Amino acid sequence: MAPGLVEPTQYNDIKPKDIKAASITDSTIKYTPGRSIPESHEHYEHEDLRPRFPDVHWPPLTEVPYQDKGFEGDPHFRNLLSAATDVFDYNPKIGTEIHGIDLANLTDAQKNDLARLIATRGVVFFRDQRNFDIEAQRELGKYFGTLHRHATTSVPIRPGLEDVHVVFTGENSQDMRAMFTPTFLWHSDVTYEIQPPSYTSLKVLTGPPRGGGGDTLWSSQYAAYDALSPSMQKYLEGLTAMHSAEMQAQGSRDLGRAVRRDAVITEHPLVRVNPVTGWKSLFFNPGFVTKIVGIPKTESDAIIGYLNEVIATTQELNVRFQWNKNDVAFWDNRVCNHSASYGFAPHRRHAVRVCCHGERPVFDPAGKSQENEFAERYGIPKVNKDGSGIVNYND
């Protein structure tokens, strides 16, 4: 039989439109734009990690010793990456994904490399970490430091996991985006503590299928600092900001839930230096910063609004991660803001977060700019920050 010919007896009685209809009917791809089938949770394997709000009261936090494991990591991450099958950055400023690593079975040398990489890249992603159960997640968190216990958010039903934060949105939960401005949803966790978290892990146990929504975004505060003019950088380096837990605590009271530790308001520098990298970063939190100290309220409000915009809308600062079940994100809470996205109904979204206390935030005048260091190291042209020149829009 010659190529391209068919035997007449096979299709004599089929018209062209019938051939088209048959091919569509036989297709294995089932697709409805913007819609995906919710997973059944009739026999849910993570029932013991669903949320509860215990009615207990804890004493105020006091300072605890902290030794950053990132100092012990290899500058080239050779221990960690020796087991990797792939590694790539999402963009030059923030976000790295590693394949082939089992987070439940890291050596101490690999853990140290991981800490150093997180401090360097802001957030690091690992896919399909099914062996990384809640015990392994807590053990790795405890290797990095003293685990933080949240004063208001939910903890697992299973007793003894009060240092685990549960993220849970059920299938019938309402979309609450109208309660917040988009910039306000950007935040760094519990920065009102005297020692806010450093290394933080979040594992999604159950979530929307690919394309079903529920992504998380991170924003680099190294890059946010570097996006400012030298004059603005210098100005902010001399300022501090008040971080308040009161609004979060009042929200829990309004829902009839216990506030497990009295709300605090803590003053932190507006620019801090990461001890591992030596890079300066903003330490600004749209969700918890209520005022900038020592300047008029009008000026404070204007700066808060300006920094909100820089963090939330400067695209090269941001990375967006599309979750799958058992994926893990590990980020440095000292140098990242993050924001969850809505729009994933009617899917359940269930995740568990573990974080450890870092050092008390400090500003060091000897700190460096990430952008300037990379420009010198790799010969990258310096960024034009004076607004001069004529150029067409990028795309």
C-alpha positions, 0 to 999 in steps of 0.5 A, a space after each residue: 500500500 502506498 503511503 497516504 492511501 487507505 483501503 476504500 472499504 474502511 471509510 466508504 460510508 463515513 463523511 468528513 464531518 463524522 471523522 472529525 466527530 469521532 476523533 473528538 469523542 475518542 480524545 483522552 484529554 478532558 478539559 473545561 476552561 478554568 475548571 478542575 474536578 475537586 478531589 474526594 476527601 471521604 477517607 482523608 489521610 491527614 485528618 489528624 493534621 486538621 486545625 484546632 484552636 486550643 484554649 490555653 495561655 502561654 507566657 511572653 516570649 523571651 530571647 533564645 540563643 540562635 546560631 545560624 546553620 547557614 554559616 556552616 554551609 558550603 558557599 557552592 552548596 556542593 553537599 546539597 547539590 551532589 544528590 540533585 538531579 536538576 536545579 534552576 532559578 526562577 529569576 535572578 533575584 529570588 526563587 530556586 527549584 531543586 529536584 532529586 533531593 529527599 528532605 527527610 534524609 538530609 545529612 547535617 552537611 546538606 542541611 547546612 548547605 540548604 540553610 545557606 542556599 535559602 538565605 541566598 535565594 530567599 525561597 527554595 522549592 522541592 517537589 513531591 516530598 512524600 517522605 517529609 512527614 510532619 515529624 521530619 518537618 519538625 526535626 529539620 526545623 529544630 535543627 535550624 533553631 527553636 521552633 516558634 509557637 503561634 499565638 492565634 492561628 490553628 494547630 493540628 488536632 493531634 496533640 503535641 504539635 503546638 509548634 506547627 501552624 495549620 493552613 486549612 481552607 475547606 471545599 465550602 469556604 468563602 473567598 475572603 479577598 474583599 476583606 483586604 487590599 492586595 498589598 496588605 496581604 503581603 507579609 512576613 510571618 510574625 515580625 512583631 516577635 522579638 526574634 522573628 522567624 528565619 528558616 520556614 517550611 510549608 508543605 501542601 498536603 492537599 490542594 487544587 490540581 495544577 491550574 486550580 489556583 492557590 498559588 503562593 508568591 514571594 517577594 525579595 526584600 534584598 531586591 526591594 532595598 536595591 530597587 530604591 535610590 541611594 538617597 532613599 536607602 540611606 534615609 530608611 537605614 536610620 529608621 525603625 518601624 513598629 510591628 504590632 500583633 494586636 490586629 491579628 489578636 483582635 481578629 481571633 477574639 472577634 471569632 471567639 477564639 483564644 489568644 494564647 499569648 498576649 499581643 506585643 508591639 515591637 520596634 525593629 530596624 526598617 533595614 536589616 542585614 542578613 548575617 549569612 549573606 551580609 546583604 542589606 534588605 528591607 525589613 518591612 511588613 505590610 501586614 504588621 507594620 503600623 508606623 515608622 518611628 520618629 517622623 510625622 504620621 503623614 510622612 510615615 503613611 506615605 512611606 508605608 504606602 510607597 514600600 507596599 507598592 515596591 514590594 507588591 508590584 515590582 515584578 523582578 522582585 517576585 516569584 510565583 509558585 504553583 503547588 502540587 500535593 506534597 510540594 515544599 517551599 523553604 524560605 528565609 522569613 528575614 528577607 522575604 514577604 509572601 502572599 497567598 492567592 485566592 480563587 481556588 474554590 471549590 478545592 480544599 487547601 491544606 498545608 502545614 508550616 514549621 519555622 524557627 526563631 532567628 536572631 533579633 533584627 539588626 542593621 549593620 552599616 557594613 552590610 552590602 547590596 546584593 545587586 552591587 555585589 553581583 554587578 561586580 562579581 559577574 560584570 552586570 551593568 549597573 541599574 539606572 536609578 535616576 530616571 533619566 534617559 529615553 526608552 520604549 516599554 520593555 515588551 
